[in-house]
Amino acid sequence: MNVDIVTLADLNDTEEVNESGSTFKENALIKARHYYQKYQMPVLDDDSGLCVDALSGRPGVHSKRFSSGNDYDHNVKLINLLKQTKDRHAVFVTVIVFYLNDDEIRHFEGRVEGTISQTVVSQEGFGYDPVFIPGGYPKTFHELGSDVKNKISHRALALKQLLEYMYENLNYK
């Protein structure tokens, strides 16, 4: 596509936007609207997280702030909370908001169903990748590696929808 992408790093913008929404879509929209108003250009923003059935959907929109520590601490807390249950079903969700202008806002959602492992398979790894086993696979996202994850993840699915929208509706070819 013949599109110039400008990141917040390119703009030297380190501002943290308050994610006060109760859904991934609301949080992505809050951030996208904020940066659209600030820079007056189309904006892509997203929000993602892990929703665990046995925890009534938690950590959900609070996935990044599930514990007071780092990713490993979040994973340990999650495993500990699930020790007494057999229900380990979870879903990873990403919502991408494409804020073209105040009248044209689109969102794209990717979801990957799976289960939570019995243990944290590594202290390394991004987010909940060391504990999330995607459906149809025998290993966690972390163990599968980035090549596989980048093809099947919730973000990949949402991004695929976004690209299809751009090709079909915006003449980005």
Chimera marker file (.cmm) of the C-alpha trace (Angstrom):
<marker_set name="trace">
<marker id="1" x="0.000" y="0.000" z="0.000" r="1" g="1" b="0" radius="0.5"/>
<marker id="2" x="1.129" y="3.502" z="-0.718" r="1" g="1" b="0" radius="0.5"/>
<marker id="3" x="0.614" y="4.770" z="2.825" r="1" g="1" b="0" radius="0.5"/>
<marker id="4" x="2.961" y="6.700" z="5.071" r="1" g="1" b="0" radius="0.5"/>
<marker id="5" x="2.785" y="5.477" z="8.649" r="1" g="1" b="0" radius="0.5"/>
<marker id="6" x="3.748" y="7.854" z="11.413" r="1" g="1" b="0" radius="0.5"/>
<marker id="7" x="4.129" y="6.451" z="14.911" r="1" g="1" b="0" radius="0.5"/>
<marker id="8" x="3.902" y="8.253" z="18.220" r="1" g="1" b="0" radius="0.5"/>
<marker id="9" x="7.660" y="7.701" z="18.524" r="1" g="1" b="0" radius="0.5"/>
<marker id="10" x="8.117" y="9.561" z="15.228" r="1" g="1" b="0" radius="0.5"/>
<marker id="11" x="6.163" y="12.447" z="16.784" r="1" g="1" b="0" radius="0.5"/>
<marker id="12" x="8.141" y="12.250" z="20.053" r="1" g="1" b="0" radius="0.5"/>
<marker id="13" x="4.815" y="11.721" z="21.820" r="1" g="1" b="0" radius="0.5"/>
<marker id="14" x="5.083" y="9.751" z="25.060" r="1" g="1" b="0" radius="0.5"/>
<marker id="15" x="1.750" y="10.867" z="26.507" r="1" g="1" b="0" radius="0.5"/>
<marker id="16" x="-0.263" y="8.138" z="28.230" r="1" g="1" b="0" radius="0.5"/>
<marker id="17" x="-3.982" y="8.304" z="27.462" r="1" g="1" b="0" radius="0.5"/>
<marker id="18" x="-6.277" y="7.212" z="30.295" r="1" g="1" b="0" radius="0.5"/>
<marker id="19" x="-7.955" y="3.976" z="29.205" r="1" g="1" b="0" radius="0.5"/>
<marker id="20" x="-11.164" y="4.492" z="31.171" r="1" g="1" b="0" radius="0.5"/>
<marker id="21" x="-13.443" y="2.349" z="29.000" r="1" g="1" b="0" radius="0.5"/>
<marker id="22" x="-15.103" y="-0.843" z="30.141" r="1" g="1" b="0" radius="0.5"/>
<marker id="23" x="-14.505" y="-2.664" z="26.834" r="1" g="1" b="0" radius="0.5"/>
<marker id="24" x="-11.585" y="-3.081" z="24.466" r="1" g="1" b="0" radius="0.5"/>
<marker id="25" x="-13.499" y="-1.173" z="21.803" r="1" g="1" b="0" radius="0.5"/>
<marker id="26" x="-14.152" y="1.760" z="24.152" r="1" g="1" b="0" radius="0.5"/>
<marker id="27" x="-10.486" y="1.977" z="25.156" r="1" g="1" b="0" radius="0.5"/>
<marker id="28" x="-9.243" y="1.816" z="21.562" r="1" g="1" b="0" radius="0.5"/>
<marker id="29" x="-11.763" y="4.500" z="20.592" r="1" g="1" b="0" radius="0.5"/>
<marker id="30" x="-10.744" y="6.768" z="23.490" r="1" g="1" b="0" radius="0.5"/>
<marker id="31" x="-7.112" y="6.615" z="22.395" r="1" g="1" b="0" radius="0.5"/>
<marker id="32" x="-7.833" y="6.945" z="18.662" r="1" g="1" b="0" radius="0.5"/>
<marker id="33" x="-10.137" y="9.944" z="19.178" r="1" g="1" b="0" radius="0.5"/>
<marker id="34" x="-7.571" y="11.607" z="21.436" r="1" g="1" b="0" radius="0.5"/>
<marker id="35" x="-4.760" y="11.329" z="18.880" r="1" g="1" b="0" radius="0.5"/>
<marker id="36" x="-7.014" y="12.250" z="15.965" r="1" g="1" b="0" radius="0.5"/>
<marker id="37" x="-8.009" y="15.456" z="17.744" r="1" g="1" b="0" radius="0.5"/>
<marker id="38" x="-4.401" y="16.138" z="18.688" r="1" g="1" b="0" radius="0.5"/>
<marker id="39" x="-2.847" y="15.591" z="15.237" r="1" g="1" b="0" radius="0.5"/>
<marker id="40" x="-5.781" y="15.954" z="12.807" r="1" g="1" b="0" radius="0.5"/>
<marker id="41" x="-4.810" y="12.883" z="10.796" r="1" g="1" b="0" radius="0.5"/>
<marker id="42" x="-6.261" y="9.371" z="10.510" r="1" g="1" b="0" radius="0.5"/>
<marker id="43" x="-5.335" y="7.218" z="13.482" r="1" g="1" b="0" radius="0.5"/>
<marker id="44" x="-5.055" y="3.492" z="14.164" r="1" g="1" b="0" radius="0.5"/>
<marker id="45" x="-5.192" y="2.437" z="17.786" r="1" g="1" b="0" radius="0.5"/>
<marker id="46" x="-5.990" y="-0.793" z="19.550" r="1" g="1" b="0" radius="0.5"/>
<marker id="47" x="-6.720" y="-2.365" z="22.863" r="1" g="1" b="0" radius="0.5"/>
<marker id="48" x="-6.124" y="-5.995" z="23.666" r="1" g="1" b="0" radius="0.5"/>
<marker id="49" x="-6.377" y="-8.376" z="26.542" r="1" g="1" b="0" radius="0.5"/>
<marker id="50" x="-7.095" y="-11.790" z="27.909" r="1" g="1" b="0" radius="0.5"/>
<marker id="51" x="-10.559" y="-12.788" z="29.141" r="1" g="1" b="0" radius="0.5"/>
<marker id="52" x="-10.765" y="-15.881" z="31.345" r="1" g="1" b="0" radius="0.5"/>
<marker id="53" x="-14.172" y="-17.524" z="31.831" r="1" g="1" b="0" radius="0.5"/>
<marker id="54" x="-13.507" y="-18.809" z="35.355" r="1" g="1" b="0" radius="0.5"/>
<marker id="55" x="-12.576" y="-15.256" z="36.408" r="1" g="1" b="0" radius="0.5"/>
<marker id="56" x="-15.741" y="-13.665" z="34.971" r="1" g="1" b="0" radius="0.5"/>
<marker id="57" x="-13.772" y="-12.266" z="32.042" r="1" g="1" b="0" radius="0.5"/>
<marker id="58" x="-10.861" y="-10.900" z="34.044" r="1" g="1" b="0" radius="0.5"/>
<marker id="59" x="-8.252" y="-9.649" z="33.542" r="1" g="1" b="0" radius="0.5"/>
<marker id="60" x="-10.013" y="-8.216" z="30.456" r="1" g="1" b="0" radius="0.5"/>
<marker id="61" x="-9.420" y="-4.497" z="29.897" r="1" g="1" b="0" radius="0.5"/>
<marker id="62" x="-7.146" y="-4.548" z="32.936" r="1" g="1" b="0" radius="0.5"/>
<marker id="63" x="-4.791" y="-7.170" z="31.447" r="1" g="1" b="0" radius="0.5"/>
<marker id="64" x="-1.839" y="-4.789" z="31.424" r="1" g="1" b="0" radius="0.5"/>
<marker id="65" x="-2.521" y="-3.802" z="35.041" r="1" g="1" b="0" radius="0.5"/>
<marker id="66" x="-3.613" y="-7.202" z="36.422" r="1" g="1" b="0" radius="0.5"/>
<marker id="67" x="-0.955" y="-7.215" z="39.115" r="1" g="1" b="0" radius="0.5"/>
<marker id="68" x="1.345" y="-4.539" z="40.430" r="1" g="1" b="0" radius="0.5"/>
<marker id="69" x="4.312" y="-6.194" z="38.731" r="1" g="1" b="0" radius="0.5"/>
<marker id="70" x="5.489" y="-7.168" z="35.268" r="1" g="1" b="0" radius="0.5"/>
<marker id="71" x="4.177" y="-9.689" z="32.702" r="1" g="1" b="0" radius="0.5"/>
<marker id="72" x="5.600" y="-12.631" z="34.640" r="1" g="1" b="0" radius="0.5"/>
<marker id="73" x="3.838" y="-11.428" z="37.813" r="1" g="1" b="0" radius="0.5"/>
<marker id="74" x="0.554" y="-11.154" z="35.895" r="1" g="1" b="0" radius="0.5"/>
<marker id="75" x="0.980" y="-14.740" z="34.693" r="1" g="1" b="0" radius="0.5"/>
<marker id="76" x="1.785" y="-16.076" z="38.163" r="1" g="1" b="0" radius="0.5"/>
<marker id="77" x="-1.264" y="-14.322" z="39.602" r="1" g="1" b="0" radius="0.5"/>
<marker id="78" x="-3.454" y="-15.781" z="36.858" r="1" g="1" b="0" radius="0.5"/>
<marker id="79" x="-2.171" y="-19.337" z="37.379" r="1" g="1" b="0" radius="0.5"/>
<marker id="80" x="-2.667" y="-19.013" z="41.153" r="1" g="1" b="0" radius="0.5"/>
<marker id="81" x="-6.245" y="-17.768" z="40.733" r="1" g="1" b="0" radius="0.5"/>
<marker id="82" x="-7.055" y="-20.776" z="38.538" r="1" g="1" b="0" radius="0.5"/>
<marker id="83" x="-5.575" y="-23.454" z="40.817" r="1" g="1" b="0" radius="0.5"/>
<marker id="84" x="-8.960" y="-24.486" z="42.203" r="1" g="1" b="0" radius="0.5"/>
<marker id="85" x="-10.833" y="-24.692" z="38.892" r="1" g="1" b="0" radius="0.5"/>
<marker id="86" x="-10.902" y="-27.057" z="35.946" r="1" g="1" b="0" radius="0.5"/>
<marker id="87" x="-12.370" y="-24.380" z="33.669" r="1" g="1" b="0" radius="0.5"/>
<marker id="88" x="-9.322" y="-22.924" z="31.970" r="1" g="1" b="0" radius="0.5"/>
<marker id="89" x="-11.067" y="-21.537" z="28.881" r="1" g="1" b="0" radius="0.5"/>
<marker id="90" x="-9.905" y="-18.092" z="27.815" r="1" g="1" b="0" radius="0.5"/>
<marker id="91" x="-10.028" y="-15.796" z="24.815" r="1" g="1" b="0" radius="0.5"/>
<marker id="92" x="-7.487" y="-13.275" z="23.624" r="1" g="1" b="0" radius="0.5"/>
<marker id="93" x="-9.168" y="-10.203" z="22.119" r="1" g="1" b="0" radius="0.5"/>
<marker id="94" x="-7.883" y="-7.265" z="20.080" r="1" g="1" b="0" radius="0.5"/>
<marker id="95" x="-9.978" y="-4.381" z="18.824" r="1" g="1" b="0" radius="0.5"/>
<marker id="96" x="-8.390" y="-2.012" z="16.314" r="1" g="1" b="0" radius="0.5"/>
<marker id="97" x="-10.074" y="1.344" z="15.746" r="1" g="1" b="0" radius="0.5"/>
<marker id="98" x="-9.415" y="3.163" z="12.475" r="1" g="1" b="0" radius="0.5"/>
<marker id="99" x="-10.373" y="6.786" z="13.078" r="1" g="1" b="0" radius="0.5"/>
<marker id="100" x="-10.399" y="8.445" z="9.671" r="1" g="1" b="0" radius="0.5"/>
<marker id="101" x="-12.341" y="11.507" z="10.853" r="1" g="1" b="0" radius="0.5"/>
<marker id="102" x="-15.163" y="12.317" z="13.272" r="1" g="1" b="0" radius="0.5"/>
<marker id="103" x="-17.734" y="10.909" z="10.829" r="1" g="1" b="0" radius="0.5"/>
<marker id="104" x="-15.875" y="7.804" z="9.695" r="1" g="1" b="0" radius="0.5"/>
<marker id="105" x="-14.739" y="5.435" z="12.411" r="1" g="1" b="0" radius="0.5"/>
<marker id="106" x="-14.325" y="1.707" z="11.886" r="1" g="1" b="0" radius="0.5"/>
<marker id="107" x="-13.400" y="-1.067" z="14.267" r="1" g="1" b="0" radius="0.5"/>
<marker id="108" x="-12.056" y="-4.556" z="13.680" r="1" g="1" b="0" radius="0.5"/>
<marker id="109" x="-12.018" y="-7.358" z="16.226" r="1" g="1" b="0" radius="0.5"/>
<marker id="110" x="-9.831" y="-10.428" z="16.398" r="1" g="1" b="0" radius="0.5"/>
<marker id="111" x="-10.452" y="-13.246" z="18.867" r="1" g="1" b="0" radius="0.5"/>
<marker id="112" x="-8.524" y="-16.427" z="19.595" r="1" g="1" b="0" radius="0.5"/>
<marker id="113" x="-10.113" y="-19.051" z="21.822" r="1" g="1" b="0" radius="0.5"/>
<marker id="114" x="-7.865" y="-21.191" z="23.949" r="1" g="1" b="0" radius="0.5"/>
<marker id="115" x="-6.963" y="-22.372" z="27.425" r="1" g="1" b="0" radius="0.5"/>
<marker id="116" x="-4.650" y="-21.336" z="30.224" r="1" g="1" b="0" radius="0.5"/>
<marker id="117" x="-1.747" y="-23.673" z="30.946" r="1" g="1" b="0" radius="0.5"/>
<marker id="118" x="-1.183" y="-25.208" z="34.370" r="1" g="1" b="0" radius="0.5"/>
<marker id="119" x="2.133" y="-23.407" z="34.793" r="1" g="1" b="0" radius="0.5"/>
<marker id="120" x="3.989" y="-20.402" z="33.435" r="1" g="1" b="0" radius="0.5"/>
<marker id="121" x="6.200" y="-21.960" z="30.771" r="1" g="1" b="0" radius="0.5"/>
<marker id="122" x="8.768" y="-19.145" z="30.809" r="1" g="1" b="0" radius="0.5"/>
<marker id="123" x="9.671" y="-15.995" z="32.682" r="1" g="1" b="0" radius="0.5"/>
<marker id="124" x="10.411" y="-14.528" z="29.261" r="1" g="1" b="0" radius="0.5"/>
<marker id="125" x="7.805" y="-13.706" z="26.664" r="1" g="1" b="0" radius="0.5"/>
<marker id="126" x="5.283" y="-11.032" z="25.919" r="1" g="1" b="0" radius="0.5"/>
<marker id="127" x="2.182" y="-10.552" z="28.037" r="1" g="1" b="0" radius="0.5"/>
<marker id="128" x="0.207" y="-13.710" z="28.612" r="1" g="1" b="0" radius="0.5"/>
<marker id="129" x="1.937" y="-15.648" z="25.807" r="1" g="1" b="0" radius="0.5"/>
<marker id="130" x="3.707" y="-17.979" z="28.307" r="1" g="1" b="0" radius="0.5"/>
<marker id="131" x="0.334" y="-19.226" z="29.669" r="1" g="1" b="0" radius="0.5"/>
<marker id="132" x="-2.118" y="-19.014" z="26.732" r="1" g="1" b="0" radius="0.5"/>
<marker id="133" x="-2.572" y="-22.131" z="24.589" r="1" g="1" b="0" radius="0.5"/>
<marker id="134" x="-4.503" y="-21.287" z="21.417" r="1" g="1" b="0" radius="0.5"/>
<marker id="135" x="-7.202" y="-23.747" z="20.372" r="1" g="1" b="0" radius="0.5"/>
<marker id="136" x="-5.924" y="-26.470" z="18.073" r="1" g="1" b="0" radius="0.5"/>
<marker id="137" x="-2.326" y="-26.128" z="19.238" r="1" g="1" b="0" radius="0.5"/>
<marker id="138" x="-0.432" y="-28.130" z="21.873" r="1" g="1" b="0" radius="0.5"/>
<marker id="139" x="1.771" y="-25.268" z="23.080" r="1" g="1" b="0" radius="0.5"/>
<marker id="140" x="1.490" y="-21.713" z="24.391" r="1" g="1" b="0" radius="0.5"/>
<marker id="141" x="1.889" y="-18.698" z="22.115" r="1" g="1" b="0" radius="0.5"/>
<marker id="142" x="5.350" y="-18.251" z="23.626" r="1" g="1" b="0" radius="0.5"/>
<marker id="143" x="6.402" y="-21.821" z="22.803" r="1" g="1" b="0" radius="0.5"/>
<marker id="144" x="4.945" y="-21.628" z="19.290" r="1" g="1" b="0" radius="0.5"/>
<marker id="145" x="7.177" y="-18.661" z="18.513" r="1" g="1" b="0" radius="0.5"/>
<marker id="146" x="6.538" y="-15.364" z="16.814" r="1" g="1" b="0" radius="0.5"/>
<marker id="147" x="6.240" y="-16.744" z="13.258" r="1" g="1" b="0" radius="0.5"/>
<marker id="148" x="3.240" y="-18.907" z="14.186" r="1" g="1" b="0" radius="0.5"/>
<marker id="149" x="1.771" y="-16.398" z="16.637" r="1" g="1" b="0" radius="0.5"/>
<marker id="150" x="1.933" y="-13.574" z="14.095" r="1" g="1" b="0" radius="0.5"/>
<marker id="151" x="-0.204" y="-15.645" z="11.713" r="1" g="1" b="0" radius="0.5"/>
<marker id="152" x="-2.897" y="-16.834" z="14.139" r="1" g="1" b="0" radius="0.5"/>
<marker id="153" x="-3.079" y="-14.248" z="16.917" r="1" g="1" b="0" radius="0.5"/>
<marker id="154" x="-5.967" y="-11.987" z="17.840" r="1" g="1" b="0" radius="0.5"/>
<marker id="155" x="-3.963" y="-9.003" z="16.551" r="1" g="1" b="0" radius="0.5"/>
<marker id="156" x="-3.242" y="-10.739" z="13.254" r="1" g="1" b="0" radius="0.5"/>
<marker id="157" x="-6.951" y="-11.471" z="12.769" r="1" g="1" b="0" radius="0.5"/>
<marker id="158" x="-7.993" y="-7.869" z="13.530" r="1" g="1" b="0" radius="0.5"/>
<marker id="159" x="-5.236" y="-6.493" z="11.310" r="1" g="1" b="0" radius="0.5"/>
<marker id="160" x="-6.314" y="-8.760" z="8.441" r="1" g="1" b="0" radius="0.5"/>
<marker id="161" x="-9.835" y="-7.302" z="8.678" r="1" g="1" b="0" radius="0.5"/>
<marker id="162" x="-8.415" y="-3.769" z="8.683" r="1" g="1" b="0" radius="0.5"/>
<marker id="163" x="-6.305" y="-4.441" z="5.590" r="1" g="1" b="0" radius="0.5"/>
<marker id="164" x="-9.274" y="-5.990" z="3.769" r="1" g="1" b="0" radius="0.5"/>
<marker id="165" x="-11.329" y="-2.888" z="4.604" r="1" g="1" b="0" radius="0.5"/>
<marker id="166" x="-8.587" y="-0.598" z="3.319" r="1" g="1" b="0" radius="0.5"/>
<marker id="167" x="-8.207" y="-2.528" z="0.066" r="1" g="1" b="0" radius="0.5"/>
<marker id="168" x="-11.960" y="-2.659" z="-0.562" r="1" g="1" b="0" radius="0.5"/>
<marker id="169" x="-12.999" y="0.823" z="0.558" r="1" g="1" b="0" radius="0.5"/>
<marker id="170" x="-10.134" y="3.261" z="0.536" r="1" g="1" b="0" radius="0.5"/>
<marker id="171" x="-8.305" y="2.456" z="-2.700" r="1" g="1" b="0" radius="0.5"/>
<marker id="172" x="-5.130" y="1.635" z="-0.800" r="1" g="1" b="0" radius="0.5"/>
<marker id="173" x="-3.546" y="-0.740" z="-3.288" r="1" g="1" b="0" radius="0.5"/>
<link id1="1" id2="2" r="1" g="1" b="0" radius="0.2"/>
<link id1="2" id2="3" r="1" g="1" b="0" radius="0.2"/>
<link id1="3" id2="4" r="1" g="1" b="0" radius="0.2"/>
<link id1="4" id2="5" r="1" g="1" b="0" radius="0.2"/>
<link id1="5" id2="6" r="1" g="1" b="0" radius="0.2"/>
<link id1="6" id2="7" r="1" g="1" b="0" radius="0.2"/>
<link id1="7" id2="8" r="1" g="1" b="0" radius="0.2"/>
<link id1="8" id2="9" r="1" g="1" b="0" radius="0.2"/>
<link id1="9" id2="10" r="1" g="1" b="0" radius="0.2"/>
<link id1="10" id2="11" r="1" g="1" b="0" radius="0.2"/>
<link id1="11" id2="12" r="1" g="1" b="0" radius="0.2"/>
<link id1="12" id2="13" r="1" g="1" b="0" radius="0.2"/>
<link id1="13" id2="14" r="1" g="1" b="0" radius="0.2"/>
<link id1="14" id2="15" r="1" g="1" b="0" radius="0.2"/>
<link id1="15" id2="16" r="1" g="1" b="0" radius="0.2"/>
<link id1="16" id2="17" r="1" g="1" b="0" radius="0.2"/>
<link id1="17" id2="18" r="1" g="1" b="0" radius="0.2"/>
<link id1="18" id2="19" r="1" g="1" b="0" radius="0.2"/>
<link id1="19" id2="20" r="1" g="1" b="0" radius="0.2"/>
<link id1="20" id2="21" r="1" g="1" b="0" radius="0.2"/>
<link id1="21" id2="22" r="1" g="1" b="0" radius="0.2"/>
<link id1="22" id2="23" r="1" g="1" b="0" radius="0.2"/>
<link id1="23" id2="24" r="1" g="1" b="0" radius="0.2"/>
<link id1="24" id2="25" r="1" g="1" b="0" radius="0.2"/>
<link id1="25" id2="26" r="1" g="1" b="0" radius="0.2"/>
<link id1="26" id2="27" r="1" g="1" b="0" radius="0.2"/>
<link id1="27" id2="28" r="1" g="1" b="0" radius="0.2"/>
<link id1="28" id2="29" r="1" g="1" b="0" radius="0.2"/>
<link id1="29" id2="30" r="1" g="1" b="0" radius="0.2"/>
<link id1="30" id2="31" r="1" g="1" b="0" radius="0.2"/>
<link id1="31" id2="32" r="1" g="1" b="0" radius="0.2"/>
<link id1="32" id2="33" r="1" g="1" b="0" radius="0.2"/>
<link id1="33" id2="34" r="1" g="1" b="0" radius="0.2"/>
<link id1="34" id2="35" r="1" g="1" b="0" radius="0.2"/>
<link id1="35" id2="36" r="1" g="1" b="0" radius="0.2"/>
<link id1="36" id2="37" r="1" g="1" b="0" radius="0.2"/>
<link id1="37" id2="38" r="1" g="1" b="0" radius="0.2"/>
<link id1="38" id2="39" r="1" g="1" b="0" radius="0.2"/>
<link id1="39" id2="40" r="1" g="1" b="0" radius="0.2"/>
<link id1="40" id2="41" r="1" g="1" b="0" radius="0.2"/>
<link id1="41" id2="42" r="1" g="1" b="0" radius="0.2"/>
<link id1="42" id2="43" r="1" g="1" b="0" radius="0.2"/>
<link id1="43" id2="44" r="1" g="1" b="0" radius="0.2"/>
<link id1="44" id2="45" r="1" g="1" b="0" radius="0.2"/>
<link id1="45" id2="46" r="1" g="1" b="0" radius="0.2"/>
<link id1="46" id2="47" r="1" g="1" b="0" radius="0.2"/>
<link id1="47" id2="48" r="1" g="1" b="0" radius="0.2"/>
<link id1="48" id2="49" r="1" g="1" b="0" radius="0.2"/>
<link id1="49" id2="50" r="1" g="1" b="0" radius="0.2"/>
<link id1="50" id2="51" r="1" g="1" b="0" radius="0.2"/>
<link id1="51" id2="52" r="1" g="1" b="0" radius="0.2"/>
<link id1="52" id2="53" r="1" g="1" b="0" radius="0.2"/>
<link id1="53" id2="54" r="1" g="1" b="0" radius="0.2"/>
<link id1="54" id2="55" r="1" g="1" b="0" radius="0.2"/>
<link id1="55" id2="56" r="1" g="1" b="0" radius="0.2"/>
<link id1="56" id2="57" r="1" g="1" b="0" radius="0.2"/>
<link id1="57" id2="58" r="1" g="1" b="0" radius="0.2"/>
<link id1="58" id2="59" r="1" g="1" b="0" radius="0.2"/>
<link id1="59" id2="60" r="1" g="1" b="0" radius="0.2"/>
<link id1="60" id2="61" r="1" g="1" b="0" radius="0.2"/>
<link id1="61" id2="62" r="1" g="1" b="0" radius="0.2"/>
<link id1="62" id2="63" r="1" g="1" b="0" radius="0.2"/>
<link id1="63" id2="64" r="1" g="1" b="0" radius="0.2"/>
<link id1="64" id2="65" r="1" g="1" b="0" radius="0.2"/>
<link id1="65" id2="66" r="1" g="1" b="0" radius="0.2"/>
<link id1="66" id2="67" r="1" g="1" b="0" radius="0.2"/>
<link id1="67" id2="68" r="1" g="1" b="0" radius="0.2"/>
<link id1="68" id2="69" r="1" g="1" b="0" radius="0.2"/>
<link id1="69" id2="70" r="1" g="1" b="0" radius="0.2"/>
<link id1="70" id2="71" r="1" g="1" b="0" radius="0.2"/>
<link id1="71" id2="72" r="1" g="1" b="0" radius="0.2"/>
<link id1="72" id2="73" r="1" g="1" b="0" radius="0.2"/>
<link id1="73" id2="74" r="1" g="1" b="0" radius="0.2"/>
<link id1="74" id2="75" r="1" g="1" b="0" radius="0.2"/>
<link id1="75" id2="76" r="1" g="1" b="0" radius="0.2"/>
<link id1="76" id2="77" r="1" g="1" b="0" radius="0.2"/>
<link id1="77" id2="78" r="1" g="1" b="0" radius="0.2"/>
<link id1="78" id2="79" r="1" g="1" b="0" radius="0.2"/>
<link id1="79" id2="80" r="1" g="1" b="0" radius="0.2"/>
<link id1="80" id2="81" r="1" g="1" b="0" radius="0.2"/>
<link id1="81" id2="82" r="1" g="1" b="0" radius="0.2"/>
<link id1="82" id2="83" r="1" g="1" b="0" radius="0.2"/>
<link id1="83" id2="84" r="1" g="1" b="0" radius="0.2"/>
<link id1="84" id2="85" r="1" g="1" b="0" radius="0.2"/>
<link id1="85" id2="86" r="1" g="1" b="0" radius="0.2"/>
<link id1="86" id2="87" r="1" g="1" b="0" radius="0.2"/>
<link id1="87" id2="88" r="1" g="1" b="0" radius="0.2"/>
<link id1="88" id2="89" r="1" g="1" b="0" radius="0.2"/>
<link id1="89" id2="90" r="1" g="1" b="0" radius="0.2"/>
<link id1="90" id2="91" r="1" g="1" b="0" radius="0.2"/>
<link id1="91" id2="92" r="1" g="1" b="0" radius="0.2"/>
<link id1="92" id2="93" r="1" g="1" b="0" radius="0.2"/>
<link id1="93" id2="94" r="1" g="1" b="0" radius="0.2"/>
<link id1="94" id2="95" r="1" g="1" b="0" radius="0.2"/>
<link id1="95" id2="96" r="1" g="1" b="0" radius="0.2"/>
<link id1="96" id2="97" r="1" g="1" b="0" radius="0.2"/>
<link id1="97" id2="98" r="1" g="1" b="0" radius="0.2"/>
<link id1="98" id2="99" r="1" g="1" b="0" radius="0.2"/>
<link id1="99" id2="100" r="1" g="1" b="0" radius="0.2"/>
<link id1="100" id2="101" r="1" g="1" b="0" radius="0.2"/>
<link id1="101" id2="102" r="1" g="1" b="0" radius="0.2"/>
<link id1="102" id2="103" r="1" g="1" b="0" radius="0.2"/>
<link id1="103" id2="104" r="1" g="1" b="0" radius="0.2"/>
<link id1="104" id2="105" r="1" g="1" b="0" radius="0.2"/>
<link id1="105" id2="106" r="1" g="1" b="0" radius="0.2"/>
<link id1="106" id2="107" r="1" g="1" b="0" radius="0.2"/>
<link id1="107" id2="108" r="1" g="1" b="0" radius="0.2"/>
<link id1="108" id2="109" r="1" g="1" b="0" radius="0.2"/>
<link id1="109" id2="110" r="1" g="1" b="0" radius="0.2"/>
<link id1="110" id2="111" r="1" g="1" b="0" radius="0.2"/>
<link id1="111" id2="112" r="1" g="1" b="0" radius="0.2"/>
<link id1="112" id2="113" r="1" g="1" b="0" radius="0.2"/>
<link id1="113" id2="114" r="1" g="1" b="0" radius="0.2"/>
<link id1="114" id2="115" r="1" g="1" b="0" radius="0.2"/>
<link id1="115" id2="116" r="1" g="1" b="0" radius="0.2"/>
<link id1="116" id2="117" r="1" g="1" b="0" radius="0.2"/>
<link id1="117" id2="118" r="1" g="1" b="0" radius="0.2"/>
<link id1="118" id2="119" r="1" g="1" b="0" radius="0.2"/>
<link id1="119" id2="120" r="1" g="1" b="0" radius="0.2"/>
<link id1="120" id2="121" r="1" g="1" b="0" radius="0.2"/>
<link id1="121" id2="122" r="1" g="1" b="0" radius="0.2"/>
<link id1="122" id2="123" r="1" g="1" b="0" radius="0.2"/>
<link id1="123" id2="124" r="1" g="1" b="0" radius="0.2"/>
<link id1="124" id2="125" r="1" g="1" b="0" radius="0.2"/>
<link id1="125" id2="126" r="1" g="1" b="0" radius="0.2"/>
<link id1="126" id2="127" r="1" g="1" b="0" radius="0.2"/>
<link id1="127" id2="128" r="1" g="1" b="0" radius="0.2"/>
<link id1="128" id2="129" r="1" g="1" b="0" radius="0.2"/>
<link id1="129" id2="130" r="1" g="1" b="0" radius="0.2"/>
<link id1="130" id2="131" r="1" g="1" b="0" radius="0.2"/>
<link id1="131" id2="132" r="1" g="1" b="0" radius="0.2"/>
<link id1="132" id2="133" r="1" g="1" b="0" radius="0.2"/>
<link id1="133" id2="134" r="1" g="1" b="0" radius="0.2"/>
<link id1="134" id2="135" r="1" g="1" b="0" radius="0.2"/>
<link id1="135" id2="136" r="1" g="1" b="0" radius="0.2"/>
<link id1="136" id2="137" r="1" g="1" b="0" radius="0.2"/>
<link id1="137" id2="138" r="1" g="1" b="0" radius="0.2"/>
<link id1="138" id2="139" r="1" g="1" b="0" radius="0.2"/>
<link id1="139" id2="140" r="1" g="1" b="0" radius="0.2"/>
<link id1="140" id2="141" r="1" g="1" b="0" radius="0.2"/>
<link id1="141" id2="142" r="1" g="1" b="0" radius="0.2"/>
<link id1="142" id2="143" r="1" g="1" b="0" radius="0.2"/>
<link id1="143" id2="144" r="1" g="1" b="0" radius="0.2"/>
<link id1="144" id2="145" r="1" g="1" b="0" radius="0.2"/>
<link id1="145" id2="146" r="1" g="1" b="0" radius="0.2"/>
<link id1="146" id2="147" r="1" g="1" b="0" radius="0.2"/>
<link id1="147" id2="148" r="1" g="1" b="0" radius="0.2"/>
<link id1="148" id2="149" r="1" g="1" b="0" radius="0.2"/>
<link id1="149" id2="150" r="1" g="1" b="0" radius="0.2"/>
<link id1="150" id2="151" r="1" g="1" b="0" radius="0.2"/>
<link id1="151" id2="152" r="1" g="1" b="0" radius="0.2"/>
<link id1="152" id2="153" r="1" g="1" b="0" radius="0.2"/>
<link id1="153" id2="154" r="1" g="1" b="0" radius="0.2"/>
<link id1="154" id2="155" r="1" g="1" b="0" radius="0.2"/>
<link id1="155" id2="156" r="1" g="1" b="0" radius="0.2"/>
<link id1="156" id2="157" r="1" g="1" b="0" radius="0.2"/>
<link id1="157" id2="158" r="1" g="1" b="0" radius="0.2"/>
<link id1="158" id2="159" r="1" g="1" b="0" radius="0.2"/>
<link id1="159" id2="160" r="1" g="1" b="0" radius="0.2"/>
<link id1="160" id2="161" r="1" g="1" b="0" radius="0.2"/>
<link id1="161" id2="162" r="1" g="1" b="0" radius="0.2"/>
<link id1="162" id2="163" r="1" g="1" b="0" radius="0.2"/>
<link id1="163" id2="164" r="1" g="1" b="0" radius="0.2"/>
<link id1="164" id2="165" r="1" g="1" b="0" radius="0.2"/>
<link id1="165" id2="166" r="1" g="1" b="0" radius="0.2"/>
<link id1="166" id2="167" r="1" g="1" b="0" radius="0.2"/>
<link id1="167" id2="168" r="1" g="1" b="0" radius="0.2"/>
<link id1="168" id2="169" r="1" g="1" b="0" radius="0.2"/>
<link id1="169" id2="170" r="1" g="1" b="0" radius="0.2"/>
<link id1="170" id2="171" r="1" g="1" b="0" radius="0.2"/>
<link id1="171" id2="172" r="1" g="1" b="0" radius="0.2"/>
<link id1="172" id2="173" r="1" g="1" b="0" radius="0.2"/>
</marker_set>
